[in-house]
Amino acid sequence: AMEEMKLEDYVKEFKIDGEIEKEKPELLRNYVDNEKSETVMEALRILANNDEDFARENNGKGFNSVDSNFGHILAGMDKLTVKQYDIAKKILRKYHKQIPEELFNKIFNKEILIGDKK
């Protein structure tokens, strides 16, 4: 099973160190191609729209409390870097019941979902 990511994991993943920026600016512009990123963004926005309460109550809709802030941040972006795309996929995998099947399959390209009996 996938481990739950904790808030500090997200923060670590998202933090773009000033040093990287100076030494390797190309890392910051390493964006995922549009088609891939569009499907992921679409799924993120579906969840963000379901998550109007920012996970204040555990209502099985939208993101859980750990994913909520970053889910909303990602959903609001125009395009995703490779790193953000990977994080987005980690988040989305958990919510397959809320994402239309066709969209989910497009994103995960029928990757085997461990622990899913579907």
N, C-alpha and C positions, 0 to 999 in steps of 0.2 A: 504493500500500500504506500501511497505517497505520504511523506511526512507533511504535517501542517507547517506552513511557513509562519514564522513569528514576525511581529512587527519589526524587530531589529534586523531580521534577515532582509526585509524589503528595504529598509533604510540603507543597509550596507550595499545592497545591489544598486540602489538608485544614486548613492552618493557619487558624484563625479568629482574626484579629487582635483584640486587646483593644479597639482603637479602634472597630472595626466593632460590637463587642458593645455598646459604650457609645452609639454614635451611631445604629446601625441594628439594634436587636435583632430587628426583623421578618425580617431576612435569615437569622437563625439558625433561624427557625421555618418556613422556606419548605419544607415537606415535600411530597414527591410523593404523589399520591393512592394509596390503598391497593392498588387492583387492579394498577396498574402496578408499584408497588414490591414487591408480593407475588411476581409472576412473576420479577422480578430477584433477589429474596432466595432464591427457590427454587433458581434456577440457581447462585447463589453458594454455597448450602449444599451442593449436589451436588458442586461443585468442592472446597469446603472438606473435605467428607467423603472425597473422593478424594485429598486432599493431607495425609494424616496425618503425612507426614515433613517438612512445611513446606518442600518443594522442596529437601531436602538432596540427593536424587539426581534426575537428569534422567530420570524414568521415564515421561514422557508422560502422567502422571496428576496431576490436580489442577493447581494454579497453577505457573507458572514462578517462579524465585527473585525476580524483580523484583516480581511481583504478589502473592507469597504473603502477606506481612504484611498488606497492605491488604485483600487478598481475604478473609482471615480476620476482620479487624476489621469489614469491611462485612457479612460473613455473620452476624456476631454481633449486629448492630443490630436494633432493633425496627422502626424505620422509617428511611427515607432522606431526606435533604434533596435538593433539586434538584441541587445540585453533586455530592453523593455518588452520586446516581442516574446522572448523566452519566459519572462516573468508572467506576462499576460496569459501565455498558454498554460503555465503552471496553475494560475488562478482558475482559468476557464474550465480546465479538465474536471474540476470538482462539481461544476454546475451543469453537467450535461442534461439534467432533467429540465432545466429552464431554457436551454438553447435548442432551437429547432434542429431536428436530427440532420437535415440536409446541410445546414450551416456547420454543425458540429463535425460532421464527417469531412467536410471540405477543409476545415482547419486542421484536423488531426489526421486527415488523409487515411482514415481507417487504421490508424496505429492501434495496436492491441492495447486495450485498456485493462490493465492488471486489476484483478479483483472485481471486474464487472461481469456479471453473468447476463449478457444481453443477446 
